[in-house]
Amino acid sequence: MSAVIHPTAIVDASAVMGDGVKIGPFCVIGPNCAIGNNTELFAHVVLEQNVTIGEDCVLKAGVVLGGPPQDHKFKGESTGVIVGDRVQLREYVTIHRATGEGNNTVVGDDNLVMAYVHVGHNCQIGSRNMLSSYAGLAGHVTIEDNVVIGGMVGIHQFVHVGKYAMLGAYSKIVQDVPPFMLADGRPADVLDINAIGLRRTGLVQEDRNTISDAYKLLYRSSMNRAQAIEQIRSELPQIEALEYLLAFVERVSKGSSGRQDDRPRR
């Protein structure tokens, strides 16, 4: 099979397209772009430059990928956007290139990114996530796997969201959200475990209870964070998911303002 390109589309000579690619009307494909097999771009999609898209993706009308980062540090260096396989980008999603020579903004596999979502420069998004409409991710945000982000959520730069977390609609996320947790509010607080997400992990009930007990010690006891972690490690079953949670929480304290990826500034 070969690519099917609408006659109104503009495709740079350097672009590489796999078998079964469909390029809709009035699309613009810029330099150094690559599109994987069976991916379809609907009308008015723009790939500005240095964009790589995997196989079996769907980009609906008005999606713009590979625009320059909204970052004063950016000086025109060569950076890009990488999108994995089986990703759905709905209407008017924007994803910007990274800052820093050779860096990429990355979206993993099997993600659903709903209409009008913005993903800023240097974001790293894992797989099987759902980003609801009008969510905005500032630069250097990390979203792990199987995360649900509600509509109108705003995420501060350098925030790190752990796997199987859920962020309630309209939330203002200024600090890291640990894995398996539900966060909501302005600014958001960790309110509970993400019970549905935990069931989806395949953990047995006993292990889910362990995560729930750890949550209560971390967020609903009178102990400080270090005391809670010490008690969790001494009293609860040391399952893999619990250690993942505790390691995440411990990394947060090494960063700045509750964000593990935000190094302290002088």
GUBAZA-443621 format. One line per field, with one value per residue: x, y negated, z of N, C-alpha, C in turn; residue number from 1. Coordinates in nm, 2 decimals, decimal comma, padded with zeros to 4 digits. Atoms other than C-alpha are relative to their C-alpha. Last residue first. Example, Ala and Ser with C-alpha at 12.3 -4.5 7.8 and 13.67 -1.06 7.14 Angstrom:
REM residues 2
n_x: c(-00,09_00,09)
n_y: c(00,11_00,12)
n_z: c(00,00_00,00)
ca_x: c(01,37_01,23)
ca_y: c(00,11_00,45)
ca_z: c(00,71_00,78)
c_x: c(-00,08_00,09)
c_y: c(-00,11_-00,12)
c_z: c(00,08_00,00)
nr: c(2_1)
This chain:
REM residues 266
n_x: c(-00,07_-00,07_00,00_-00,12_-00,03_-00,08_-00,13_-00,01_00,09_00,14_00,04_00,02_-00,13_-00,06_00,06_-00,06_-00,13_00,02_00,05_-00,11_-00,09_00,06_00,01_-00,13_-00,03_00,08_-00,07_00,03_-00,08_-00,07_00,09_00,12_-00,02_-00,10_00,05_00,10_-00,06_-00,07_00,10_00,05_-00,10_-00,02_-00,06_-00,15_-00,07_-00,05_00,11_00,08_-00,07_-00,12_00,05_00,06_-00,11_-00,05_00,09_-00,02_-00,13_00,01_00,07_-00,10_-00,09_00,07_00,10_-00,04_00,00_-00,14_-00,05_00,06_-00,07_-00,13_00,03_00,04_00,08_-00,05_00,03_00,12_00,02_-00,05_00,04_-00,08_-00,08_00,01_00,11_-00,02_00,10_00,07_00,12_00,07_-00,06_00,11_00,01_-00,10_-00,12_-00,11_-00,12_-00,10_-00,02_00,03_00,14_00,00_00,12_00,06_00,13_00,09_-00,03_00,12_-00,01_00,08_-00,09_-00,13_-00,12_-00,11_-00,12_-00,11_-00,04_00,01_00,13_00,00_00,12_00,04_00,13_00,10_-00,03_00,12_-00,01_00,09_-00,08_-00,12_-00,11_-00,13_-00,12_-00,11_-00,05_00,00_00,13_-00,01_00,11_00,05_00,14_00,09_-00,01_00,13_-00,02_00,09_-00,08_-00,13_-00,11_-00,11_-00,13_-00,11_-00,05_-00,01_00,13_-00,02_00,11_00,05_00,13_00,10_-00,02_00,13_00,03_00,13_00,13_00,10_00,02_-00,04_-00,12_-00,11_-00,07_-00,13_-00,11_-00,12_-00,13_-00,11_-00,07_00,00_00,13_-00,01_00,11_00,03_00,14_00,10_00,00_00,13_00,01_00,11_00,11_00,07_00,07_-00,07_00,01_-00,08_-00,01_-00,13_-00,10_-00,10_00,03_00,04_-00,11_-00,02_-00,14_-00,11_-00,13_-00,12_-00,06_-00,02_00,12_-00,02_00,10_00,04_00,14_00,10_-00,01_00,12_00,00_00,11_-00,06_-00,13_-00,09_-00,13_-00,13_-00,11_-00,06_-00,02_00,11_00,01_00,08_00,04_00,14_00,10_00,00_00,13_00,02_00,11_-00,04_-00,12_-00,13_-00,10_-00,13_-00,11_-00,06_00,00_00,12_-00,02_00,10_00,02_00,14_00,11_00,02_00,13_00,01_00,09_-00,08_-00,07_-00,14_-00,09_-00,13_-00,10_-00,01_-00,07_00,10_-00,02_00,10_00,08_-00,07_00,08)
n_y: c(00,09_00,11_00,13_00,01_00,14_00,03_-00,07_-00,06_-00,12_00,04_00,13_00,10_00,04_00,08_00,14_00,09_00,04_00,11_00,12_00,06_00,06_00,12_00,10_00,06_00,09_00,12_00,08_-00,04_00,07_-00,10_-00,05_-00,06_-00,09_-00,11_-00,08_-00,09_-00,09_-00,10_-00,08_-00,10_-00,10_-00,10_00,07_-00,01_00,12_-00,01_00,02_00,12_00,11_00,04_00,05_00,13_00,09_00,02_00,09_00,14_00,04_00,04_00,13_00,10_00,02_00,09_-00,07_-00,03_-00,14_-00,04_-00,02_-00,12_-00,11_-00,02_-00,06_-00,14_-00,02_-00,09_-00,14_-00,02_-00,15_-00,08_-00,13_-00,10_00,12_00,13_00,09_00,14_00,09_00,09_-00,07_-00,10_-00,13_-00,09_-00,14_-00,09_00,07_-00,10_00,07_00,01_00,14_00,11_00,05_00,14_00,07_00,11_-00,03_-00,09_-00,14_-00,07_-00,15_-00,09_-00,10_-00,06_00,09_-00,07_00,07_-00,01_00,14_00,12_00,06_00,14_00,07_00,11_-00,03_-00,08_-00,14_-00,08_-00,14_-00,08_-00,09_-00,07_00,09_-00,04_00,07_-00,01_00,13_00,12_00,05_00,14_00,08_00,11_-00,04_-00,07_-00,14_-00,06_-00,15_-00,09_-00,10_-00,05_00,10_-00,07_00,05_-00,02_00,12_00,13_00,06_00,14_00,08_00,11_-00,02_-00,08_-00,14_-00,06_-00,13_-00,02_-00,02_-00,04_-00,15_-00,07_-00,07_00,10_00,02_-00,06_00,08_-00,06_00,06_-00,03_00,12_00,12_00,06_00,15_00,09_00,12_-00,01_-00,07_-00,14_-00,06_-00,14_-00,07_-00,06_-00,09_-00,11_-00,13_-00,06_00,08_-00,06_-00,07_00,10_-00,01_00,14_00,01_00,03_00,15_00,05_-00,06_00,07_-00,04_00,11_00,13_00,06_00,15_00,09_00,12_-00,02_-00,07_-00,15_-00,06_-00,15_-00,08_-00,09_-00,06_00,11_-00,05_00,06_-00,04_00,11_00,13_00,06_00,14_00,09_00,12_00,01_-00,07_-00,15_-00,05_-00,14_-00,07_-00,10_-00,08_00,07_-00,08_00,05_-00,03_00,12_00,13_00,06_00,14_00,08_00,13_00,02_-00,06_-00,14_-00,05_-00,14_-00,08_-00,08_-00,11_00,02_-00,10_00,04_-00,01_00,13_00,09_00,09_00,14_00,07_00,10_00,13_00,12)
n_z: c(-00,09_00,06_-00,08_-00,09_-00,01_00,12_00,00_00,14_00,02_00,00_-00,05_00,10_00,05_-00,10_00,00_00,10_-00,05_-00,10_00,06_00,07_-00,09_-00,06_00,10_00,01_-00,12_00,02_00,10_00,13_00,09_00,09_00,11_-00,03_-00,12_00,03_00,11_-00,05_-00,09_00,09_00,06_-00,10_-00,03_00,11_00,11_00,02_-00,06_-00,14_-00,09_00,02_00,07_-00,08_-00,13_00,03_00,02_-00,14_-00,07_00,06_-00,04_-00,14_00,00_00,04_-00,12_-00,10_-00,07_-00,14_-00,02_00,00_00,14_00,05_-00,07_00,06_00,13_-00,02_00,13_00,11_-00,03_-00,07_00,01_-00,11_-00,02_00,07_00,05_-00,07_00,04_-00,05_00,06_-00,08_-00,06_00,07_00,00_-00,04_00,05_-00,06_-00,01_-00,04_00,01_-00,11_-00,05_00,09_00,02_-00,04_00,06_-00,07_-00,05_00,07_00,00_-00,04_00,04_-00,08_-00,08_00,06_-00,01_-00,06_00,03_-00,10_-00,05_00,08_00,03_-00,03_00,05_-00,07_-00,05_00,07_00,02_-00,03_00,03_-00,07_-00,09_00,04_00,02_-00,07_00,04_-00,09_-00,05_00,07_00,04_-00,03_00,06_-00,07_-00,05_00,09_00,02_-00,03_00,02_-00,07_-00,09_00,04_00,02_-00,06_00,03_-00,09_-00,06_00,07_00,05_-00,04_00,05_-00,07_-00,05_00,07_00,02_-00,04_00,03_-00,07_00,06_-00,09_00,01_00,12_-00,03_-00,01_-00,13_00,00_00,04_-00,07_00,03_-00,10_-00,04_00,07_00,05_-00,03_00,05_-00,08_-00,04_00,08_00,01_-00,04_00,04_-00,07_00,07_-00,10_00,07_00,01_00,13_00,09_00,13_00,01_00,02_-00,10_-00,06_-00,14_-00,09_-00,01_00,04_-00,07_00,04_-00,08_-00,07_00,06_00,05_-00,03_00,06_-00,07_-00,04_00,09_00,02_-00,05_00,03_-00,07_-00,10_00,04_00,04_-00,07_00,03_-00,09_-00,07_00,07_00,06_-00,04_00,08_-00,07_-00,03_00,08_00,01_-00,04_00,04_-00,07_-00,10_00,02_00,01_-00,06_00,03_-00,10_-00,06_00,07_00,04_-00,03_00,07_-00,06_-00,05_00,08_00,02_-00,03_00,02_-00,08_-00,10_00,07_00,02_-00,06_00,03_-00,11_-00,06_00,09_00,06_-00,04_00,08_-00,06_-00,01_00,00)
ca_x: c(01,95_01,70_01,59_01,55_01,20_01,17_01,06_00,79_00,66_00,80_01,15_01,29_01,44_01,12_00,94_01,18_01,06_00,70_00,79_01,00_00,71_00,46_00,69_00,76_00,39_00,33_00,61_00,47_00,63_00,35_00,27_00,42_00,79_00,79_00,46_00,58_00,90_00,71_00,47_00,75_00,92_00,60_00,50_00,27_-00,08_-00,25_-00,47_-00,22_00,07_-00,07_-00,41_-00,25_-00,04_-00,35_-00,51_-00,20_-00,21_-00,58_-00,51_-00,26_-00,52_-00,78_-00,55_-00,36_-00,47_-00,37_-00,73_-00,85_-00,61_-00,74_-01,10_-00,99_-00,79_-00,68_-00,81_-00,81_-00,46_-00,50_-00,53_-00,49_-00,76_-00,92_-00,88_-00,63_-00,70_-00,40_-00,26_00,08_00,18_00,06_00,34_00,27_00,10_-00,20_-00,50_-00,81_-01,10_-01,19_-01,04_-00,69_-00,67_-00,35_-00,28_00,08_00,24_00,20_00,52_00,49_00,79_00,57_00,23_-00,07_-00,41_-00,71_-01,00_-01,14_-01,01_-00,68_-00,68_-00,34_-00,27_00,10_00,33_00,27_00,58_00,55_00,86_00,66_00,30_00,03_-00,32_-00,64_-00,90_-01,07_-00,97_-00,63_-00,66_-00,35_-00,27_00,11_00,36_00,37_00,70_00,66_00,97_00,76_00,39_00,10_-00,22_-00,56_-00,82_-01,01_-00,93_-00,59_-00,65_-00,32_-00,24_00,13_00,37_00,37_00,72_00,84_01,19_01,55_01,83_01,94_01,74_01,38_01,12_00,87_00,51_00,20_-00,14_-00,47_-00,72_-00,97_-00,88_-00,54_-00,59_-00,27_-00,24_00,14_00,37_00,41_00,76_00,80_01,12_01,43_01,70_01,80_01,61_01,71_01,45_01,52_01,23_00,99_00,67_00,82_00,83_00,54_00,59_00,23_-00,09_-00,42_-00,69_-00,91_-00,85_-00,52_-00,57_-00,28_-00,24_00,14_00,38_00,42_00,76_00,76_01,07_00,88_00,55_00,31_-00,02_-00,36_-00,62_-00,84_-00,79_-00,46_-00,47_-00,21_-00,20_00,17_00,38_00,43_00,77_00,85_01,18_01,04_00,68_00,35_00,06_-00,29_-00,54_-00,75_-00,66_-00,34_-00,40_-00,12_-00,17_00,20_00,44_00,52_00,85_00,87_01,18_00,99_00,76_00,39_00,12_-00,23_-00,49_-00,45_-00,54_-00,26_-00,31_00,00_00,10_00,00)
ca_y: c(-02,93_-02,70_-02,36_-02,10_-02,06_-01,69_-01,59_-01,85_-01,94_-02,30_-02,18_-01,83_-01,59_-01,56_-01,44_-01,15_-01,00_-01,00_-00,81_-00,56_-00,50_-00,44_-00,20_-00,02_00,02_00,16_00,42_00,56_00,50_00,61_00,32_00,26_00,16_00,01_-00,18_-00,30_-00,45_-00,60_-00,77_-00,90_-01,05_-01,21_-01,37_-01,18_-01,30_-01,05_-01,10_-01,15_-00,92_-00,68_-00,66_-00,62_-00,33_-00,15_-00,20_-00,06_00,25_00,29_00,30_00,58_00,78_00,72_00,87_00,62_00,64_00,28_00,21_00,26_-00,01_-00,25_-00,20_-00,26_-00,57_-00,61_-00,91_-01,29_-01,39_-01,77_-02,00_-02,37_-02,43_-02,08_-01,71_-01,43_-01,06_-00,83_-00,51_-00,67_-00,99_-01,33_-01,58_-01,94_-02,24_-02,06_-02,30_-02,09_-02,17_-01,80_-01,56_-01,41_-01,03_-00,83_-00,49_-00,57_-00,87_-01,23_-01,44_-01,83_-02,00_-02,29_-02,33_-02,12_-02,28_-02,05_-02,18_-01,83_-01,54_-01,36_-00,98_-00,81_-00,46_-00,52_-00,80_-01,17_-01,39_-01,77_-01,95_-02,24_-02,32_-02,07_-02,21_-02,01_-02,16_-01,82_-01,51_-01,35_-00,97_-00,76_-00,42_-00,50_-00,74_-01,12_-01,30_-01,68_-01,86_-02,15_-02,19_-01,95_-02,14_-01,97_-02,13_-01,81_-01,49_-01,30_-00,93_-00,74_-00,40_-00,44_-00,71_-01,09_-01,25_-01,60_-01,56_-01,68_-01,69_-02,05_-02,18_-02,30_-02,05_-02,07_-02,16_-01,95_-02,11_-01,93_-02,11_-01,82_-01,49_-01,32_-00,94_-00,73_-00,38_-00,39_-00,65_-01,02_-01,19_-01,56_-01,74_-01,94_-02,12_-02,44_-02,76_-02,95_-02,82_-02,95_-03,20_-02,90_-02,87_-02,58_-02,59_-02,41_-02,04_-01,92_-02,11_-01,92_-02,11_-01,82_-01,48_-01,30_-00,92_-00,68_-00,33_-00,34_-00,59_-00,97_-01,14_-01,52_-01,73_-02,01_-02,19_-01,90_-02,07_-01,90_-02,10_-01,81_-01,46_-01,28_-00,91_-00,66_-00,33_-00,28_-00,54_-00,91_-01,08_-01,45_-01,61_-01,91_-02,02_-01,84_-02,08_-01,94_-02,13_-01,82_-01,48_-01,28_-00,90_-00,66_-00,31_-00,22_-00,45_-00,82_-01,00_-01,38_-01,53_-01,66_-01,86_-01,78_-02,04_-01,90_-02,03_-01,72_-01,49_-01,24_-00,86_-00,68_-00,36_00,00)
ca_z: c(04,43_04,28_04,41_04,12_03,99_03,89_04,24_04,26_04,61_04,60_04,50_04,46_04,71_04,91_04,60_04,56_04,89_04,77_04,45_04,64_04,87_04,59_04,41_04,73_04,79_04,44_04,48_04,81_05,15_05,37_05,62_05,96_05,95_05,60_05,66_06,00_05,85_05,56_05,81_06,02_05,72_05,59_05,93_06,15_06,25_06,02_05,71_05,43_05,46_05,72_05,55_05,20_05,33_05,46_05,11_04,94_05,17_05,11_04,74_04,81_05,00_04,72_04,45_04,23_03,86_03,79_03,69_04,05_04,16_03,90_04,02_04,38_04,30_04,66_04,85_04,86_04,75_04,74_04,44_04,45_04,36_04,41_04,33_04,36_04,35_04,42_04,27_04,19_04,37_04,25_04,23_04,32_04,14_04,00_03,98_03,94_03,71_03,66_03,91_03,86_03,87_03,94_03,79_03,74_03,91_03,81_03,80_03,80_03,64_03,51_03,67_03,55_03,47_03,46_03,24_03,19_03,40_03,37_03,40_03,43_03,30_03,27_03,39_03,33_03,34_03,30_03,17_03,03_03,12_03,07_02,99_03,00_02,77_02,70_02,89_02,89_02,90_02,95_02,81_02,77_02,91_02,87_02,89_02,85_02,72_02,57_02,65_02,59_02,52_02,51_02,29_02,21_02,38_02,41_02,42_02,46_02,33_02,31_02,44_02,40_02,40_02,38_02,25_02,33_02,08_02,17_02,47_02,46_02,34_02,05_02,12_02,13_02,04_02,03_01,80_01,75_01,89_01,91_01,93_01,98_01,84_01,83_01,98_01,93_01,92_01,91_01,82_01,90_01,69_01,87_01,79_02,10_02,35_02,70_02,68_02,65_02,46_02,26_01,88_01,71_01,65_01,64_01,55_01,54_01,36_01,25_01,40_01,43_01,44_01,50_01,36_01,35_01,51_01,47_01,44_01,43_01,35_01,18_01,17_01,16_01,08_01,06_00,86_00,76_00,90_00,95_00,94_01,05_00,87_00,88_01,06_00,99_00,97_00,98_00,90_00,72_00,74_00,67_00,61_00,59_00,37_00,29_00,46_00,46_00,48_00,56_00,44_00,41_00,58_00,52_00,53_00,50_00,34_00,03_00,25_00,21_00,14_00,13_-00,13_-00,35_-00,06_00,01_00,01_00,12_-00,04_00,00)
c_x: c(-00,03_00,07_00,09_00,00_00,11_00,04_00,09_00,14_00,01_-00,09_-00,15_-00,03_-00,01_00,14_00,07_-00,05_00,08_00,14_-00,01_-00,04_00,12_00,10_-00,06_00,01_00,14_00,02_-00,07_00,06_-00,02_00,07_00,08_-00,08_-00,13_00,01_00,10_-00,05_-00,10_00,07_00,07_-00,10_-00,05_00,11_00,04_00,04_00,15_00,07_00,05_-00,11_-00,08_00,07_00,11_-00,04_-00,05_00,12_00,05_-00,09_00,02_00,13_-00,03_-00,06_00,11_00,10_-00,05_-00,12_00,04_00,00_00,14_00,05_-00,05_00,07_00,14_-00,02_-00,05_-00,09_00,08_-00,02_-00,12_-00,02_00,06_-00,04_00,06_00,09_00,01_-00,10_00,03_-00,10_-00,09_-00,12_-00,09_00,05_-00,12_-00,02_00,11_00,13_00,11_00,12_00,11_00,02_-00,01_-00,14_00,00_-00,12_-00,06_-00,13_-00,10_00,03_-00,12_00,02_-00,09_00,07_00,12_00,12_00,12_00,12_00,11_00,04_00,00_-00,13_00,00_-00,13_-00,06_-00,13_-00,11_00,04_-00,13_00,02_-00,09_00,06_00,13_00,11_00,12_00,12_00,10_00,04_00,01_-00,13_00,01_-00,12_-00,05_-00,14_-00,11_00,01_-00,13_00,03_-00,09_00,06_00,14_00,12_00,11_00,13_00,10_00,05_00,02_-00,12_00,02_-00,12_-00,06_-00,13_-00,12_00,01_-00,14_-00,05_-00,11_-00,13_-00,11_-00,02_00,04_00,12_00,10_00,07_00,13_00,12_00,11_00,12_00,10_00,08_00,02_-00,12_00,02_-00,11_-00,04_-00,14_-00,10_00,00_-00,14_-00,01_-00,11_-00,12_-00,06_-00,09_00,08_00,00_00,07_00,02_00,14_00,11_00,09_-00,03_-00,05_00,11_00,02_00,13_00,11_00,12_00,11_00,07_00,03_-00,12_00,01_-00,11_-00,05_-00,14_-00,11_00,00_-00,13_00,00_-00,10_00,05_00,14_00,11_00,10_00,13_00,10_00,07_00,03_-00,12_00,00_-00,07_-00,05_-00,14_-00,11_-00,01_-00,13_-00,01_-00,11_00,03_00,12_00,14_00,10_00,13_00,09_00,07_00,02_-00,12_00,02_-00,10_-00,02_-00,14_-00,11_-00,01_-00,13_00,00_-00,09_00,08_00,07_00,15_00,10_00,13_00,11_00,02_00,08_-00,10_00,00_-00,10_-00,08_00,09)
c_y: c(-00,14_-00,08_-00,10_-00,13_-00,02_-00,15_-00,03_00,06_00,06_00,12_-00,02_-00,14_-00,11_-00,05_-00,09_-00,14_-00,09_-00,05_-00,11_-00,13_-00,06_-00,07_-00,13_-00,10_-00,06_-00,10_-00,14_-00,10_00,05_-00,08_00,10_00,07_00,09_00,10_00,12_00,09_00,11_00,10_00,11_00,10_00,10_00,10_00,11_-00,08_00,00_-00,13_00,03_-00,03_-00,13_-00,12_-00,05_-00,06_-00,14_-00,10_-00,03_-00,10_-00,15_-00,06_-00,05_-00,14_-00,10_-00,02_-00,10_00,08_00,05_00,15_00,05_00,04_00,14_00,12_00,03_00,07_00,14_-00,01_00,08_00,14_00,03_00,15_00,07_00,14_-00,07_-00,11_-00,13_-00,09_-00,14_-00,09_-00,10_00,05_00,10_00,14_00,07_00,14_00,09_-00,07_00,08_-00,08_-00,01_-00,14_-00,12_-00,05_-00,14_-00,06_-00,11_00,03_00,09_00,15_00,07_00,15_00,09_00,09_00,07_-00,09_00,06_-00,08_00,01_-00,12_-00,12_-00,06_-00,15_-00,06_-00,11_00,01_00,08_00,15_00,07_00,15_00,08_00,09_00,08_-00,09_00,05_-00,07_00,02_-00,12_-00,15_-00,06_-00,14_-00,07_-00,11_00,03_00,06_00,15_00,07_00,14_00,09_00,09_00,07_-00,09_00,07_-00,06_00,02_-00,11_-00,14_-00,08_-00,14_-00,06_-00,11_00,00_00,06_00,15_00,04_00,13_-00,01_00,02_00,05_00,15_00,09_00,09_-00,12_-00,03_00,08_-00,07_00,06_-00,07_00,03_-00,11_-00,14_-00,06_-00,14_-00,08_-00,12_-00,01_00,06_00,15_00,05_00,14_00,04_00,05_00,09_00,11_00,13_00,05_-00,10_00,05_00,06_-00,10_-00,01_-00,14_-00,01_-00,03_-00,15_-00,06_00,06_-00,07_00,03_-00,11_-00,15_-00,07_-00,14_-00,08_-00,12_-00,01_00,05_00,15_00,05_00,14_00,08_00,10_00,05_-00,10_00,07_-00,06_00,04_-00,10_-00,14_-00,06_-00,14_-00,09_-00,11_-00,02_00,06_00,15_00,05_00,14_00,06_00,10_00,09_-00,06_00,09_-00,06_00,04_-00,11_-00,14_-00,08_-00,15_-00,08_-00,13_-00,04_00,04_00,15_00,06_00,15_00,09_00,10_00,12_-00,03_00,09_-00,05_00,00_-00,14_-00,10_-00,08_-00,15_-00,07_-00,10_-00,12)
c_z: c(-00,03_00,10_-00,07_00,08_00,10_-00,01_-00,12_-00,01_-00,13_-00,02_00,00_00,07_-00,11_-00,05_00,10_00,00_-00,10_00,05_00,10_-00,07_-00,06_00,10_00,05_-00,11_-00,01_00,11_-00,02_-00,10_-00,15_-00,11_-00,09_-00,11_00,02_00,11_-00,03_-00,11_00,06_00,09_-00,09_-00,06_00,10_00,04_-00,11_-00,12_-00,02_00,05_00,15_00,10_00,01_-00,06_00,08_00,13_-00,02_-00,01_00,14_00,07_-00,05_00,05_00,13_-00,02_-00,03_00,12_00,11_00,07_00,14_00,01_00,00_-00,14_-00,05_00,06_-00,07_-00,13_00,00_-00,12_-00,10_00,05_00,09_-00,03_00,12_00,04_00,12_-00,06_00,07_-00,06_00,05_-00,08_00,08_00,09_-00,07_00,00_00,06_-00,05_00,07_00,01_00,06_-00,05_00,10_00,07_-00,09_-00,03_00,05_-00,08_00,09_00,07_-00,07_-00,01_00,06_-00,05_00,09_00,10_-00,06_-00,01_00,08_-00,05_00,11_00,07_-00,08_-00,04_00,04_-00,06_00,09_00,06_-00,08_-00,03_00,05_-00,03_00,09_00,10_-00,03_-00,03_00,08_-00,05_00,12_00,08_-00,05_-00,05_00,05_-00,07_00,10_00,08_-00,08_-00,03_00,05_-00,04_00,08_00,11_-00,02_-00,03_00,08_-00,05_00,11_00,09_-00,05_-00,06_00,05_-00,07_00,09_00,06_-00,08_-00,04_00,05_-00,04_00,10_-00,08_00,09_00,02_-00,12_00,04_-00,01_00,14_00,01_-00,06_00,08_-00,05_00,12_00,08_-00,04_-00,05_00,05_-00,08_00,09_00,06_-00,09_-00,03_00,06_-00,05_00,09_-00,07_00,11_-00,07_-00,02_-00,14_-00,10_-00,14_-00,02_-00,04_00,12_00,05_00,15_00,09_-00,01_-00,05_00,09_-00,05_00,09_00,09_-00,04_-00,06_00,05_-00,07_00,09_00,06_-00,09_-00,03_00,06_-00,05_00,08_00,11_-00,04_-00,04_00,08_-00,04_00,11_00,09_-00,04_-00,07_00,06_-00,09_00,09_00,06_-00,07_-00,03_00,06_-00,06_00,08_00,11_-00,01_-00,03_00,08_-00,05_00,12_00,09_-00,06_-00,05_00,05_-00,08_00,07_00,06_-00,08_-00,02_00,05_-00,04_00,08_00,09_-00,06_-00,04_00,08_-00,05_00,11_00,06_-00,09_-00,08_00,05_-00,09_00,06_00,00)
nr: c(266_265_264_263_262_261_260_259_258_257_256_255_254_253_252_251_250_249_248_247_246_245_244_243_242_241_240_239_238_237_236_235_234_233_232_231_230_229_228_227_226_225_224_223_222_221_220_219_218_217_216_215_214_213_212_211_210_209_208_207_206_205_204_203_202_201_200_199_198_197_196_195_194_193_192_191_190_189_188_187_186_185_184_183_182_181_180_179_178_177_176_175_174_173_172_171_170_169_168_167_166_165_164_163_162_161_160_159_158_157_156_155_154_153_152_151_150_149_148_147_146_145_144_143_142_141_140_139_138_137_136_135_134_133_132_131_130_129_128_127_126_125_124_123_122_121_120_119_118_117_116_115_114_113_112_111_110_109_108_107_106_105_104_103_102_101_100_99_98_97_96_95_94_93_92_91_90_89_88_87_86_85_84_83_82_81_80_79_78_77_76_75_74_73_72_71_70_69_68_67_66_65_64_63_62_61_60_59_58_57_56_55_54_53_52_51_50_49_48_47_46_45_44_43_42_41_40_39_38_37_36_35_34_33_32_31_30_29_28_27_26_25_24_23_22_21_20_19_18_17_16_15_14_13_12_11_10_9_8_7_6_5_4_3_2_1)
